[in-house]
Structure formats: C-alpha cells, structure tokens
Amino acid sequence: MMEMRSYKIAPNSISYNILLSCLGRARRVKESLNALDLMKRSGCDPDWVTYYLVIRVLFLSGRFGKGNRIVEQMMGGLRPPPKFYHDLIGVLCGRERVNHALALFELMKLNDAGGYGPVYDLLIPKLCRCGDFGKGKELWDGAVKMGITLSCSSSVLDPSVTQVFVPRQKEHDAMRDDPVKQNARIQNGDHGTSETKKKKKKDSQGQALPDGIGSQ
C-alpha cells in the first residue's frame, strides 16, 4: 500500500481485499481491522468480500462478538450473496459455535438472501451430531415447507443412526463420574489419572534419583 501511494496510485477495493486475504491467512486480526478502518477513512467503500475476509479471521480467532458487530455494520449498506452466509456459517460450525451459526442463518433469511439449501444441509447434520435432534428436525421441516430439496439424508435425524459428538472434556468428566466405566478402564490398564505420570526412580534406600538415571 505504501508503495502504491508513493506512485500516487490510490488503492481500490481489490487491492485491499488482496491485502486482507493475506492477513487472514496469517491470522493477523489487528492488522485486518486496521486495514478495514484505513479503507473506510481513505474513501474506498468496502464490498461484501472485504467484510467477509475480516469477519472470517475474527471468527477463526474466536472473536465472535466483534465479528457479529461487523456483520451488523455491514447490513446497513450492503446485501451480500448467499455464499457470504454459507461460508461464515461453515466457519462457525467448524469452531463449534452452532448458536452463532443459527443466528447468522436467521439474519440471512431476514435479508431474503436466498440459496438456503446448502446452509440447511450444513446445519441439520451439525445440530444432530451435537445432540440437538429437535432443532435439526425443526430446520428439516422448515426446509420441506419452503419446498427446498435437501442433499442430506433424513436418517441423520435418527438418534440411533447419527453418532453424537461428545467434547473430550465432557467425555472425561462422564467417565470419571461413572464407576463402571472407570473400573473398565483400570482393568484395561488405562487409569486416566495423574498417577500415570512419570515418577522419580528410587534407589535401594528409597532416595529419589535424578531423571534419566535407572538401575544398572
């Protein structure tokens, strides 16, 4: 950008979008926000791609509140295409923020963006794999009512077919609280406790030896 200005070439939206794309790949959040602010102050109007690149890096870095606020700012003057919503909803689902994804989908429908089929195909299986079969069925019924042909199978709505994803921490807590499962793990040699951590080796007199020194 500095070099362009030295040649008295004013950056346009394409220039800024290329810069934001590079910053996004490097997860440079602060620099991306600064570039967006500079773009606005220089009189260059951001397009939906500009906002998409900034919001995407915010979501990927866990700044969901800031990302949502920029979505709201964008809605004041732009009407993004379905791809904008679909891709960002995919990012949110990948970050396990399904509630944020649903809120963005509601905004998509509120703005009558169209192209809802791929988003339904993304959200319904995700909800069911998270154990929210009720919400998945609600979205399925809504899509059918709108006459949308879905690519995902209706079997995803069946709890006996769809395997529910359990986050590792919750799985560990459930195992710890279930004595039957805990005993099974112990019998299999997996104690799952801090007792399995490496201990100091001791000599014949019970004194601890430094790590890396064993009995000869």
Stockholm file with secondary structure:
# STOCKHOLM 1.0

chainA/1-216         MMEMRSYKIAPNSISYNILLSCLGRARRVKESLNALDLMKRSGCDPDWVTYYLVIRVLFLSGRFGKGNRIVEQMMGGLRPPPKFYHDLIGVLCGRERVNHALALFELMKLNDAGGYGPVYDLLIPKLCRCGDFGKGKELWDGAVKMGITLSCSSSVLDPSVTQVFVPRQKEHDAMRDDPVKQNARIQNGDHGTSETKKKKKKDSQGQALPDGIGSQ
#=GR chainA/1-216 SS CHHHHHTTCCCCHHHHHHHHHHHHHTTCHHHHHHHHHHHHHTTCCCCHHHHHHHHHHHHHTTCHHHHHHHHHHHTTTCCCCHHHHHHHHHHHHHTTCHHHHHHHHHHHHHTTCCCCHHHHHHHHHHHHHTTCHHHHHHHHHHHHHTTCCCSSCGGGGCTTTSCCCCCHHHHHHHHHHCHHHHHHHHHTTCCCSGGGSCCCCBCTTSCBCCTTCCCC
#=GC SS_cons         CHHHHHTTCCCCHHHHHHHHHHHHHTTCHHHHHHHHHHHHHTTCCCCHHHHHHHHHHHHHTTCHHHHHHHHHHHTTTCCCCHHHHHHHHHHHHHTTCHHHHHHHHHHHHHTTCCCCHHHHHHHHHHHHHTTCHHHHHHHHHHHHHTTCCCSSCGGGGCTTTSCCCCCHHHHHHHHHHCHHHHHHHHHTTCCCSGGGSCCCCBCTTSCBCCTTCCCC
//
